[in-house]
Amino acid sequence: MPKKRHIVTGHSPQLGQTVQHVILAMDDAEAKARFQRAHKGAKDIIIIGRTVPNAHLAAGQG
């Protein structure tokens, strides 16, 4: 199963603001875990979008 790009947003206590990242991960749980590692104690982590990298190539239209 290919990794997908997850667009993840959440509140970072270090920065004191909401941040958004694009994280390459297999599933939502992994994406949230990576975000949590990057921003210790992050709250309100939400996945707002997913894309498959090179989807147009995988579909045979490239």
C-alpha positions as CSV (number, residue, x, y, z in Angstrom):
1,M,0.0,0.0,0.0
2,P,1.6,3.3,-1.0
3,K,2.1,6.1,1.5
4,K,-0.4,8.9,1.1
5,R,0.1,12.6,1.7
6,H,-2.0,13.6,4.8
7,I,-2.7,17.2,5.4
8,V,-2.7,17.5,9.1
9,T,-3.5,20.5,11.3
10,G,-3.3,20.9,15.1
11,H,-2.4,23.2,17.9
12,S,1.3,23.3,18.7
13,P,2.1,24.3,22.4
14,Q,5.7,25.2,21.5
15,L,4.6,27.7,18.8
16,G,1.5,28.7,20.6
17,Q,-0.6,28.5,17.4
18,T,-2.3,26.1,15.0
19,V,0.0,24.7,12.4
20,Q,-0.5,22.6,9.3
21,H,1.8,20.0,7.8
22,V,1.7,17.7,4.8
23,I,2.9,14.3,6.2
24,L,3.7,11.2,4.2
25,A,2.1,8.2,6.0
26,M,0.4,4.9,5.4
27,D,-2.8,5.8,7.4
28,D,-4.4,8.4,9.6
29,A,-3.0,6.9,12.8
30,E,0.6,7.1,11.6
31,A,0.1,10.7,10.3
32,K,-1.2,11.8,13.7
33,A,1.6,10.0,15.5
34,R,4.2,11.8,13.3
35,F,2.5,15.2,14.0
36,Q,2.5,14.4,17.7
37,R,6.2,13.6,17.6
38,A,7.0,16.9,15.8
39,H,4.9,18.9,18.2
40,K,5.0,17.4,21.7
41,G,1.7,17.7,23.5
42,A,-0.1,18.8,20.3
43,K,-3.9,19.1,20.7
44,D,-6.9,19.1,18.3
45,I,-5.0,17.1,15.6
46,I,-7.3,16.8,12.6
47,I,-6.6,15.3,9.2
48,I,-8.1,17.7,6.7
49,G,-7.2,16.0,3.5
50,R,-5.4,13.0,1.8
51,T,-3.8,12.7,-1.6
52,V,-1.9,9.8,-3.2
53,P,1.4,11.1,-4.6
54,N,1.6,10.7,-8.4
55,A,-2.0,9.5,-8.6
56,H,-2.1,10.6,-12.2
57,L,0.8,8.2,-13.0
58,A,-0.8,5.4,-11.1
59,A,-4.0,5.8,-13.0
60,G,-2.0,5.4,-16.3
61,Q,-2.6,8.9,-17.5
62,G,1.0,10.0,-17.2
